Amino acid sequence: MRIIVTGANRGIGRALFDTATARGDTVTGTTRQAPEGPGWLRLDVTDPASVRAMAKAFGDAPLDLLVCNAGVYADKGEDLATGYPAEAWAESFAVNVTGVFLTVQALLPNLRAGKGKVAFIASAMGSQAQAQGGSYIYRASKAAAVNLARNLATDLKPEGIAVGAYHPGWVRTDMGGAGADVAPAESAGGLLARFDALSVATTGCFEDWQGAAIPL
């Protein structure tokens, strides 16, 4: 498969990049930093010009799978009375929601050419049914991302393009912390299995990395 993984320079994104490459897929990773070499493109999802430049650099090749992984968790540990500044809301939605949409939009010709799939790396923290309080910005942005995935699924299904949203588990990354219970490679392997299983019959799904449905 020909795959693009956004935010692939570290964490879950890097694990997805490495695991997919190891199994023989042709993987392009994106990073806000200088690209590492062949197979990498520069992308700042908050900059529409950067998104367009990335799509132009990728070219006209059909795309089998777009993994929208780039994300931020800007409000970890914030206090309700004094925290959650407006700029953190703006940054989080720019990356976790708007940037995801712009990336899908820019690569839509490639997805159409390949009858491809789109996978959103979401979070169970975006489930409204599992609202546990705190982390308001991250939760709201991930809930919006899941909503975006499900509505794109509706609109793209007639074209044979499937869209799913996925919780990667609590993963030992910079975002998840050292106390998390899932190794990045383990999460990546499970996620790739879920992406392989995604089809127009299951489009709009919201699942964890092991295939369990997450309530909306």
Beta strands, then each sheet from edge to edge (+ up, - down):
strand 1: 2-5
strand 2: 26-31
strand 3: 40-42
strand 4: 65-68
strand 5: 117-121
strand 6: 162-167
strand 7: 206-208
sheet 1: 3+ 2+ 1+ 4+ 5+ 6+ 7+
end
